Amino acid sequence: MNSINTTHPLTHGLRDLRAPANAAALQTGADSGTLAANDFASVFKTMLAGVNRSQQHATRQAESFDLGQNQDLAGVMIAQQHARLAFQTTLQVRNKMISAYQDIMNMPI
């Protein structure tokens, strides 16, 4: 029976982001802002690449099932749901980031 991985690369990326962000907060000068920005950008790019791989894997499994090469319908459905959830999570993170940016931009100075 297939096991379902309930963890998402996003959660791993956010957990890993805490340590460099704390280290960057302890630094002084201009380097602290760029270090945190580069780390977040790399985590976000890694997350997007993972979502892309998940969607491509689900597509390949569905195509192989359609061609009769793969007989595991449950595996195909799980891969599609995993890809969908990964995309929805990424979409929600993007929406929260945009909302936070807009809130900051609308703050009175």
Summary of the structure (lengths in Angstrom):
residues: 109
radius of gyration: 18.7
end to end distance: 57.7
largest distance: 62.8
contacts: 260
relative contact order: 0.12
helix: 80%
strand: 0%
